[in-house]
């Protein structure tokens, strides 16, 4: 479905997740309180909002939208790779590197995962592919509300009300194989089915460490259930995919969706702005 408003065009893909907004000037839209409210509504309903601007995205537009969605207004501590004029936007781009023939080891964030802020999932993530070569694959987001709703009755009953033990993860640029060995004493204990902190909707919240398990089940059985749930998420048709192009900006909800981060070609320069918006929400079991 496509809706044409006065200053933008809204397209809703044929899925439960994803919304695309096309505009001539994102800076002007981002300064409009009613449009910021529309972005919030779309995030609540659709989980992912992709903003496509015909003119270059400005620092001010990204900052304005991010403060509205809850990013603290400072003061900010000095840090490396911060985009001038922002205080908090990180430029994760890189200069071109020649291909030396070595095989590339994919990081775990190239598969479905959540972004975190400290010890819990971030409220939102913001990615602006400012100047990028073609990626290796389209970026994908999967609706974890729909994945939960689609579970067979017996599996839904098994996971609802239970908690998973989340093993520690490696740094984002490493494969899962680099994660510390699973240690139940250090694992985080979190509900498998949570209520969304804004909408109250039920959704799956899965541990990424492959040796994580489920309380109250034998370890092998718990791991098999978690592997099955991740496989269902990976195969779900409740998804939105987008090949990130230069000047695109995407905002997504880190509980409603899990997402991939495909790599970009290494032989060309790239400029990518990325940061997460923390929240003061807690992971509340559903039904809470």
FENSULGI-V446560 format. One record per residue. N is the residue number from 1. PSI is psi in radians with two decimals (none if undefined). Layout:
BEGIN
N:PSI ; N:PSI
END
This chain:
BEGIN
1:2.39 ; 2:2.30 ; 3:2.25 ; 4:2.05 ; 5:-3.12 ; 6:-0.71 ; 7:0.13 ; 8:2.94 ; 9:2.21 ; 10:2.18 ; 11:2.25 ; 12:1.89 ; 13:2.82 ; 14:1.20 ; 15:3.00 ; 16:-0.11 ; 17:2.53 ; 18:2.35 ; 19:2.45 ; 20:2.21 ; 21:2.12 ; 22:2.30 ; 23:2.77 ; 24:-0.57 ; 25:1.69 ; 26:-0.55 ; 27:-0.77 ; 28:-0.71 ; 29:-0.75 ; 30:-0.39 ; 31:-0.09 ; 32:2.01 ; 33:-0.63 ; 34:-0.61 ; 35:-0.69 ; 36:-0.69 ; 37:-0.63 ; 38:-0.70 ; 39:-0.75 ; 40:-0.76 ; 41:-0.76 ; 42:-0.67 ; 43:-0.73 ; 44:-0.69 ; 45:-0.66 ; 46:-0.23 ; 47:-0.59 ; 48:2.32 ; 49:2.10 ; 50:2.18 ; 51:2.13 ; 52:2.01 ; 53:2.35 ; 54:-0.43 ; 55:2.76 ; 56:2.39 ; 57:2.31 ; 58:2.73 ; 59:-0.74 ; 60:-0.66 ; 61:-0.75 ; 62:-0.76 ; 63:-0.79 ; 64:-0.84 ; 65:-0.67 ; 66:-0.69 ; 67:-0.67 ; 68:-0.66 ; 69:-0.01 ; 70:0.06 ; 71:2.29 ; 72:2.60 ; 73:0.32 ; 74:-3.07 ; 75:2.74 ; 76:2.48 ; 77:2.48 ; 78:2.48 ; 79:2.82 ; 80:2.65 ; 81:0.50 ; 82:2.30 ; 83:2.20 ; 84:2.40 ; 85:-0.03 ; 86:-0.80 ; 87:-0.38 ; 88:-0.26 ; 89:2.20 ; 90:2.36 ; 91:1.88 ; 92:0.34 ; 93:3.14 ; 94:2.79 ; 95:2.81 ; 96:2.54 ; 97:2.37 ; 98:2.54 ; 99:1.98 ; 100:0.12 ; 101:-0.17 ; 102:2.48 ; 103:2.53 ; 104:2.36 ; 105:1.96 ; 106:2.49 ; 107:2.82 ; 108:-0.38 ; 109:-0.04 ; 110:-0.16 ; 111:3.01 ; 112:2.31 ; 113:3.04 ; 114:2.62 ; 115:2.59 ; 116:2.72 ; 117:1.76 ; 118:-2.13 ; 119:0.13 ; 120:2.90 ; 121:2.46 ; 122:2.74 ; 123:-0.91 ; 124:2.76 ; 125:2.58 ; 126:2.17 ; 127:2.17 ; 128:1.88 ; 129:1.47 ; 130:-0.81 ; 131:1.79 ; 132:2.63 ; 133:3.00 ; 134:2.36 ; 135:2.96 ; 136:-0.39 ; 137:2.89 ; 138:2.57 ; 139:2.51 ; 140:2.54 ; 141:2.41 ; 142:2.37 ; 143:1.89 ; 144:-0.22 ; 145:-0.81 ; 146:-0.64 ; 147:-0.78 ; 148:-0.81 ; 149:-0.52 ; 150:-0.09 ; 151:2.52 ; 152:2.64 ; 153:-0.71 ; 154:-0.64 ; 155:-0.68 ; 156:-0.73 ; 157:-0.65 ; 158:-0.73 ; 159:-0.44 ; 160:2.22 ; 161:-0.14 ; 162:2.87 ; 163:2.56 ; 164:2.64 ; 165:1.99 ; 166:2.05 ; 167:2.78 ; 168:2.49 ; 169:2.76 ; 170:-3.14 ; 171:2.73 ; 172:-0.40 ; 173:0.16 ; 174:2.75 ; 175:2.87 ; 176:-0.49 ; 177:-0.33 ; 178:-0.02 ; 179:2.61 ; 180:2.65 ; 181:2.53 ; 182:2.30 ; 183:1.86 ; 184:-0.49 ; 185:-0.51 ; 186:-0.08 ; 187:2.60 ; 188:2.39 ; 189:1.98 ; 190:2.62 ; 191:2.53 ; 192:-0.54 ; 193:2.09 ; 194:2.78 ; 195:2.30 ; 196:2.40 ; 197:-0.34 ; 198:-0.82 ; 199:-0.35 ; 200:0.00 ; 201:2.55 ; 202:2.49 ; 203:2.73 ; 204:2.47 ; 205:1.88 ; 206:2.47 ; 207:2.51 ; 208:-0.57 ; 209:2.21 ; 210:-0.32 ; 211:0.08 ; 212:2.79 ; 213:-3.06 ; 214:2.28 ; 215:2.45 ; 216:-0.06 ; 217:2.64 ; 218:2.52 ; 219:-0.80 ; 220:-0.71 ; 221:-0.74 ; 222:-0.74 ; 223:-0.64 ; 224:-0.70 ; 225:-0.77 ; 226:-0.71 ; 227:-0.68 ; 228:-0.72 ; 229:-0.73 ; 230:-0.66 ; 231:-0.66 ; 232:-0.69 ; 233:-0.79 ; 234:-0.55 ; 235:-0.07 ; 236:2.47 ; 237:-0.10 ; 238:1.27 ; 239:2.78 ; 240:2.31 ; 241:2.46 ; 242:2.23 ; 243:2.02 ; 244:2.16 ; 245:2.82 ; 246:2.36 ; 247:0.10 ; 248:2.62 ; 249:2.30 ; 250:2.36 ; 251:2.34 ; 252:2.73 ; 253:2.21 ; 254:-0.05 ; 255:-0.74 ; 256:-0.61 ; 257:2.68 ; 258:2.71 ; 259:2.89 ; 260:2.81 ; 261:1.38 ; 262:2.61 ; 263:2.77 ; 264:2.77 ; 265:2.41 ; 266:-0.23 ; 267:0.21 ; 268:2.57 ; 269:2.67 ; 270:2.60 ; 271:1.98 ; 272:2.10 ; 273:2.31 ; 274:2.48 ; 275:2.85 ; 276:2.63 ; 277:1.97 ; 278:2.88 ; 279:2.85 ; 280:0.35 ; 281:2.72 ; 282:2.77 ; 283:1.80 ; 284:2.24 ; 285:2.50 ; 286:2.32 ; 287:2.35 ; 288:none
END
